[in-house]
C-alpha cells in the first residue's frame, strides 16, 4: 500500500506528529511507528489528546524527517489497544528521559 510506504519512510525517524480529532484543533503528539500503525500513549503523566477515543477517525499530519516541511495528511482510525510486551518496551524506550505512566494506548490504523 503506497500510503504505508510513505508513512513508514517518514515515521521511522519522526518522534512526533500532528493529530486532529473531530471537534478539536490539531495537537502535536509524541507517537511511535510500529507494525504499520502509529502508537499513541495518553493520560496519567503522559500527553492529553482530546477527542482520541475508540473508533475515532483522525487526521495525522506528518512532516518530512529531512526538511521538516509538510509531507502528508493521512486518515486513521483509533483503536484502544493492549500492547504486547515488546511493543510496551518500545513505547517506554521511545519516551527517552521520562518514566512513562499512561492510562491508555491507542493504535492508529491508516486507511488505504
C-alpha positions as CSV (number, residue, x, y, z in Angstrom):
1,X,0.0,0.0,0.0
2,X,1.5,3.3,-1.1
3,X,0.5,5.4,2.0
4,X,2.1,2.8,4.3
5,X,5.3,3.0,2.4
6,X,5.4,6.8,2.6
7,X,4.4,6.7,6.3
8,X,7.0,4.0,7.0
9,X,9.8,6.1,5.5
10,X,8.8,9.3,7.4
11,X,7.8,7.8,10.7
12,X,10.8,5.7,11.3
13,X,12.6,8.9,12.1
14,X,9.7,11.0,13.5
15,X,9.1,11.2,17.2
16,X,6.0,13.4,16.9
17,X,3.1,14.0,14.5
18,X,0.1,16.3,14.5
19,X,-3.2,14.6,15.3
20,X,-6.6,16.3,14.5
21,X,-9.5,14.6,16.1
22,X,-13.2,15.5,15.5
23,X,-14.1,18.8,17.0
24,X,-10.6,19.6,18.2
25,X,-7.6,21.7,17.0
26,X,-4.5,19.9,15.7
27,X,-2.2,18.8,18.5
28,X,1.4,17.9,18.4
29,X,1.7,14.4,19.8
30,X,4.6,12.0,20.6
31,X,4.0,8.8,18.8
32,X,5.8,5.6,17.9
33,X,5.6,3.9,14.5
34,X,5.5,0.1,14.7
35,X,3.9,-2.8,12.7
36,X,2.4,-0.4,10.1
37,X,0.5,1.5,12.8
38,X,1.1,4.6,14.9
39,X,1.0,4.0,18.6
40,X,0.0,6.9,20.9
41,X,0.0,6.8,24.7
42,X,-2.3,9.1,26.7
43,X,-3.4,10.0,30.2
44,X,-1.6,9.6,33.5
45,X,1.6,11.6,33.4
46,X,1.6,11.4,29.6
47,X,0.1,13.7,27.0
48,X,-3.6,14.6,26.7
49,X,-5.1,14.1,23.3
50,X,-8.6,15.5,23.2
51,X,-11.0,13.5,21.1
52,X,-8.9,10.5,20.8
53,X,-11.1,7.5,21.6
54,X,-12.0,4.0,20.4
55,X,-13.2,4.3,16.8
56,X,-12.4,8.0,16.4
57,X,-11.4,8.9,12.9
58,X,-8.4,11.3,13.0
59,X,-6.1,13.1,10.6
60,X,-2.4,12.5,11.1
61,X,-0.2,15.2,9.7
62,X,3.4,14.1,9.1
63,X,6.4,16.4,8.4
64,X,9.3,15.3,6.3
65,X,12.1,14.0,8.5
66,X,14.8,15.8,6.4
67,X,13.2,19.1,5.5
68,X,10.6,19.4,8.3
69,X,8.0,20.6,5.7
70,X,4.5,19.2,5.4
71,X,4.7,15.7,3.9
72,X,1.3,14.1,4.1
73,X,-2.1,14.1,5.8
74,X,-3.4,10.6,6.4
75,X,-6.7,9.4,7.7
76,X,-6.6,6.9,10.5
77,X,-8.9,5.1,12.9
78,X,-8.0,4.9,16.6
79,X,-8.3,1.6,18.4
80,X,-7.8,1.2,22.2
81,X,-5.1,-1.4,22.4
82,X,-3.4,-3.6,24.9
83,X,0.2,-3.7,23.6
84,X,2.2,-6.9,23.9
85,X,5.4,-6.8,26.0
86,X,7.7,-6.0,23.0
87,X,5.5,-3.0,22.0
88,X,5.2,-1.8,25.6
89,X,9.0,-1.8,25.9
90,X,9.3,0.1,22.6
91,X,6.9,2.7,23.8
92,X,8.8,3.1,27.0
93,X,12.1,3.4,25.2
94,X,10.7,5.9,22.7
95,X,10.0,8.3,25.6
96,X,13.7,8.6,26.4
97,X,14.3,10.6,29.5
98,X,10.9,10.3,31.1
99,X,9.3,7.5,33.0
100,X,6.0,7.0,31.1
101,X,2.9,6.2,33.1
102,X,-0.1,6.1,30.8
103,X,-3.7,5.3,31.2
104,X,-4.5,4.3,27.6
105,X,-2.7,3.2,24.4
106,X,-4.2,3.8,21.0
107,X,-3.2,2.0,17.8
108,X,-3.9,4.3,14.9
109,X,-4.5,2.3,11.7
110,X,-4.4,4.0,8.4
111,X,-6.9,3.9,5.6
112,X,-5.9,2.8,2.1
